[in-house]
Each structure stands twice: as C-alpha cells, then as structure tokens.
Amino acid sequence: EAFVVCRGYSPPEGFVPSMENPLLEPEAGLALSGLSGPSRVIVPFVACGDLSAFDPDRTYPLQV
C-alpha cells in the first residue's frame, strides 16, 4: 500500500474527483504522454525497508 500526503492541497477550479484509474488501461503510455501542467508532476516517493526484507513497508521486527 502506498499513498501521498498533500499539505495545503487546493484542487484546480472545476476539478471533479473520479475513481477512474487510466493507468490500468492498455493505452496508459499514450495517455501519460498527453499530460501537462500539474497533471504531469512526478511525486517523490519515500519507501521504508529495503530489498532484503519480505515486507517492503517493514518498520517492525519480523519473526521468521
């Protein structure tokens, strides 16, 4: 599970939220190339743990 925390977020005027996920469509690469402005921003991602853990979000001891 991953999520983005937005502080001071204010959607653009006229924005209508939607549960659509265009990244799941086969043509996703084509759709991404047409994005511009705030829609084209890549958000930095911080992950916990590393490749040696079974759980990528491991922040607790595992008993294996």
DSSP file (Angstrom, degrees, kcal/mol; ACC not computed):
  #  RESIDUE AA STRUCTURE BP1 BP2  ACC     N-H-->O    O-->H-N    N-H-->O    O-->H-N    TCO  KAPPA ALPHA  PHI   PSI    X-CA   Y-CA   Z-CA
    1    1 A E              0   0    0      0, 0.0     2,-0.3     0, 0.0     0, 0.0   0.000 360.0 360.0 360.0 138.8    0.0    0.0    0.0
    2    2 A A        +     0   0    0     45,-0.0     2,-0.3     2,-0.0    45,-0.0  -0.984 360.0 173.5-141.6 151.8    1.3    3.5   -0.8
    3    3 A F        -     0   0    0     -2,-0.3     2,-0.4     2,-0.0     0, 0.0  -0.979  25.7-125.9-153.9 163.3   -0.2    6.9   -0.5
    4    4 A V        -     0   0    0     -2,-0.3     2,-0.6    41,-0.1    41,-0.0  -0.951  16.0-148.2-115.4 133.0    0.6   10.6   -0.9
    5    5 A V        -     0   0    0     -2,-0.4     2,-0.6     2,-0.0    -2,-0.0  -0.899  14.4-162.1-101.3 122.8    0.1   13.1    1.8
    6    6 A C        -     0   0    0     -2,-0.6     2,-0.5     3,-0.0     3,-0.5  -0.917   1.7-160.6-110.2 121.5   -0.7   16.6    0.5
    7    7 A R  S    S+     0   0    0     -2,-0.6    -2,-0.0     1,-0.2     0, 0.0  -0.866  79.1   3.5-100.7 130.7   -0.4   19.6    2.8
    8    8 A G  S    S+     0   0    0     -2,-0.5    -1,-0.2     1,-0.2     2,-0.1   0.773  87.7 177.3  71.2  25.6   -2.2   22.7    1.8
    9    9 A Y        +     0   0    0     -3,-0.5    -1,-0.2     1,-0.0    -3,-0.0  -0.406  11.5 175.4 -67.4 134.4   -3.8   21.0   -1.2
   10   10 A S        -     0   0    0     -2,-0.1     3,-0.1     3,-0.0    -1,-0.0  -0.908  25.1-135.2-139.2 109.0   -6.3   23.0   -3.2
   11   11 A P        -     0   0    0      0, 0.0     3,-0.1     0, 0.0     4,-0.0  -0.237  33.6 -92.5 -65.1 154.2   -7.7   21.4   -6.3
   12   12 A P    >   -     0   0    0      0, 0.0     3,-2.1     0, 0.0     2,-0.0  -0.281  53.9 -85.4 -62.5 151.5   -7.9   23.4   -9.5
   13   13 A E  T 3  S+     0   0    0      1,-0.3    -3,-0.0    -3,-0.1     0, 0.0  -0.346 117.9  21.0 -58.2 133.3  -11.1   25.3  -10.2
   14   14 A G  T 3  S+     0   0    0      1,-0.3    -1,-0.3    -3,-0.1     2,-0.1   0.427  85.8 153.3  87.3  -1.1  -13.6   23.0  -11.9
   15   15 A F    <   -     0   0    0     -3,-2.1    -1,-0.3     1,-0.0     0, 0.0  -0.412  26.5-164.5 -64.9 132.8  -11.9   19.8  -10.7
   16   16 A V        -     0   0    0     -2,-0.1    -1,-0.0     2,-0.0     0, 0.0  -0.963  17.9-131.2-120.4 112.4  -14.2   16.8  -10.5
   17   17 A P        -     0   0    0      0, 0.0     2,-0.3     0, 0.0     0, 0.0  -0.270  29.9-177.2 -63.1 148.7  -12.9   13.9   -8.4
   18   18 A S        -     0   0    0      2,-0.1    -2,-0.0     1,-0.0     0, 0.0  -0.989  36.1-139.9-146.6 150.4  -13.2   10.5  -10.1
   19   19 A M        +     0   0    0     -2,-0.3     2,-0.0     2,-0.0    -1,-0.0   0.324  65.7 123.4 -91.5   6.6  -12.4    6.9   -9.2
   20   20 A E        -     0   0    0      1,-0.1    -2,-0.1     2,-0.0     3,-0.1  -0.379  46.8-160.9 -65.7 146.0  -11.2    6.2  -12.7
   21   21 A N    >   -     0   0    0      1,-0.1     3,-2.0    -2,-0.0     4,-0.3  -0.791  10.1-177.9-129.8  90.0   -7.6    4.9  -13.0
   22   22 A P  G >  S+     0   0    0      0, 0.0     3,-1.3     0, 0.0     9,-0.1   0.696  76.8  73.5 -63.0 -17.6   -6.3    5.5  -16.5
   23   23 A L  G 3  S+     0   0    0      1,-0.3     5,-0.2    -3,-0.1     6,-0.1   0.705  89.7  60.1 -69.5 -17.3   -3.0    3.8  -15.6
   24   24 A L  G <  S+     0   0    0     -3,-2.0    -1,-0.3     4,-0.1     0, 0.0   0.573  85.9  97.0 -84.7  -8.9   -4.8    0.4  -15.6
   25   25 A E  S X  S-     0   0    0     -3,-1.3     3,-1.7    -4,-0.3     4,-0.2  -0.523  83.1-123.0 -80.4 147.4   -5.8    0.8  -19.3
   26   26 A P  T 3  S+     0   0    0      0, 0.0     3,-0.4     0, 0.0    -1,-0.1   0.804 112.6  54.8 -58.4 -29.4   -3.7   -0.8  -22.0
   27   27 A E  T >> S+     0   0    0      1,-0.2     4,-2.0     2,-0.1     3,-0.7   0.135  71.4 121.6 -90.3  21.5   -3.1    2.6  -23.7
   28   28 A A  H <>  +     0   0    0     -3,-1.7     4,-2.5     1,-0.3    -1,-0.2   0.864  68.7  56.3 -55.8 -41.3   -1.8    4.1  -20.5
   29   29 A G  H 3> S+     0   0    0     -3,-0.4     4,-1.3     1,-0.2    -1,-0.3   0.889 108.6  47.3 -59.6 -39.6    1.6    5.1  -22.0
   30   30 A L  H <> S+     0   0    0     -3,-0.7     4,-0.6     1,-0.2    -1,-0.2   0.897 111.4  50.9 -68.2 -40.0   -0.2    7.1  -24.7
   31   31 A A  H >< S+     0   0    0     -4,-2.0     3,-1.0     1,-0.2     4,-0.2   0.892 107.4  53.7 -65.1 -39.7   -2.4    8.8  -22.2
   32   32 A L  H >< S+     0   0    0     -4,-2.5     3,-1.5     1,-0.2    -1,-0.2   0.845 100.0  61.0 -65.4 -33.5    0.5    9.8  -20.0
   33   33 A S  H 3< S+     0   0    0     -4,-1.3    -1,-0.2     1,-0.3    -2,-0.2   0.726 100.9  55.7 -67.9 -18.9    2.3   11.5  -22.9
   34   34 A G  T << S+     0   0    0     -3,-1.0    -1,-0.3    -4,-0.6    -2,-0.2   0.449  83.3 110.1 -91.8  -0.2   -0.6   13.9  -23.3
   35   35 A L    <   +     0   0    0     -3,-1.5     2,-0.3    -4,-0.2    -3,-0.0  -0.424  42.1 171.8 -75.4 150.2   -0.5   15.2  -19.7
   36   36 A S    >   +     0   0    0     -2,-0.1     3,-1.3     5,-0.0     4,-0.2  -0.950  40.9   8.9-149.1 168.8    0.7   18.7  -19.0
   37   37 A G  G >  S-     0   0    0     -2,-0.3     3,-1.8     1,-0.3     4,-0.3  -0.268 126.9  -8.5  60.4-141.0    0.9   21.2  -16.1
   38   38 A P  G >  S+     0   0    0      0, 0.0     3,-1.1     0, 0.0    -1,-0.3   0.755 131.7  64.8 -62.5 -24.4    0.1   19.9  -12.6
   39   39 A S  G <  S+     0   0    0     -3,-1.3    -2,-0.2     1,-0.2    -4,-0.1   0.687  98.6  54.5 -71.3 -16.4   -1.1   16.6  -14.1
   40   40 A R  G <  S+     0   0    0     -3,-1.8    -1,-0.2    -4,-0.2    -3,-0.1   0.462  80.0 119.9 -95.9  -2.7    2.4   15.8  -15.3
   41   41 A V    <   -     0   0    0     -3,-1.1     2,-0.6    -4,-0.3    -5,-0.0  -0.404  55.7-144.0 -68.0 135.0    4.2   16.3  -11.9
   42   42 A I        -     0   0    0     -2,-0.1    -1,-0.1     0, 0.0    -2,-0.1  -0.907  15.5-140.8-100.3 121.5    6.0   13.2  -10.6
   43   43 A V        -     0   0    0     -2,-0.6     2,-0.0     1,-0.1    -2,-0.0  -0.682  19.0-117.4 -84.9 127.7    5.7   13.0   -6.8
   44   44 A P        -     0   0    0      0, 0.0     2,-0.4     0, 0.0    -1,-0.1  -0.373  31.0-147.1 -60.7 142.3    8.9   11.9   -4.9
   45   45 A F        -     0   0    0    -41,-0.0     2,-0.5    -2,-0.0   -41,-0.1  -0.954   9.3-159.0-119.9 131.1    8.3    8.6   -3.1
   46   46 A V        -     0   0    0     -2,-0.4     2,-0.3     2,-0.0     0, 0.0  -0.937  14.0-165.1-108.6 126.2    9.8    7.6    0.2
   47   47 A A        -     0   0    0     -2,-0.5     2,-0.3     2,-0.1    10,-0.1  -0.822  12.3-135.6-111.9 150.7    9.9    3.8    0.9
   48   48 A C        +     0   0    0     -2,-0.3    10,-0.3     8,-0.3    11,-0.1  -0.749  68.7   7.4 -98.0 150.3   10.5    2.0    4.2
   49   49 A G  S    S-     0   0    0     -2,-0.3     2,-0.2     8,-0.2    -2,-0.1  -0.259  77.6-110.1  79.6-168.4   12.8   -1.0    4.4
   50   50 A D    >   -     0   0    0      5,-0.2     3,-1.5    -2,-0.0     8,-0.1  -0.830  39.9 -73.8-150.7-171.5   14.9   -2.4    1.6
   51   51 A L  T 3  S+     0   0    0      1,-0.3    -2,-0.0    -2,-0.2     0, 0.0   0.598 118.6  68.5 -71.3  -9.9   15.2   -5.3   -0.8
   52   52 A S  T 3  S+     0   0    0      4,-0.1    -1,-0.3     3,-0.0     2,-0.3   0.551  87.0  83.2 -85.6  -5.9   16.4   -7.7    2.0
   53   53 A A  S <  S-     0   0    0     -3,-1.5     0, 0.0     1,-0.1     0, 0.0  -0.677  72.9-140.1 -98.9 151.9   13.0   -7.6    3.8
   54   54 A F  S    S+     0   0    0     -2,-0.3    -1,-0.1     1,-0.2     3,-0.0   0.796  97.2  51.0 -73.9 -29.0    9.9   -9.7    3.0
   55   55 A D  S >  S-     0   0    0      1,-0.1     3,-1.9    -5,-0.0    -5,-0.2  -0.945  72.9-154.1-114.1 115.4    7.7   -6.7    3.6
   56   56 A P  T 3  S+     0   0    0      0, 0.0    -8,-0.3     0, 0.0    -1,-0.1   0.724  98.1  49.9 -64.0 -19.2    8.6   -3.5    1.7
   57   57 A D  T 3  S+     0   0    0    -10,-0.1     2,-0.3    -8,-0.0    -8,-0.2   0.077  79.6 151.2-102.0  23.8    6.9   -1.4    4.4
   58   58 A R    <   +     0   0    0     -3,-1.9    -9,-0.1   -10,-0.3     4,-0.0  -0.382   7.2 147.5 -64.2 116.7    8.7   -3.2    7.3
   59   59 A T        +     0   0    0     -2,-0.3    -1,-0.2   -11,-0.1   -10,-0.0   0.079  61.5  61.1-130.4  19.1    9.1   -0.9   10.2
   60   60 A Y  S    S-     0   0    0      0, 0.0     2,-0.1     0, 0.0    -3,-0.0  -0.956  94.9 -87.6-142.9 155.8    8.8   -3.6   12.8
   61   61 A P        -     0   0    0      0, 0.0     2,-0.4     0, 0.0    -2,-0.1  -0.428  39.3-144.6 -69.1 140.1   10.8   -6.7   13.7
   62   62 A L        -     0   0    0     -2,-0.1     2,-0.8    -4,-0.0    -4,-0.0  -0.857   3.7-149.6-104.0 140.2    9.8   -9.9   11.8
   63   63 A Q              0   0    0     -2,-0.4     0, 0.0     1,-0.1     0, 0.0  -0.878 360.0 360.0-107.1  99.0   10.0  -13.4   13.4
   64   64 A V              0   0    0     -2,-0.8    -1,-0.1     0, 0.0    -2,-0.0   0.411 360.0 360.0-105.1 360.0   10.7  -15.7   10.5
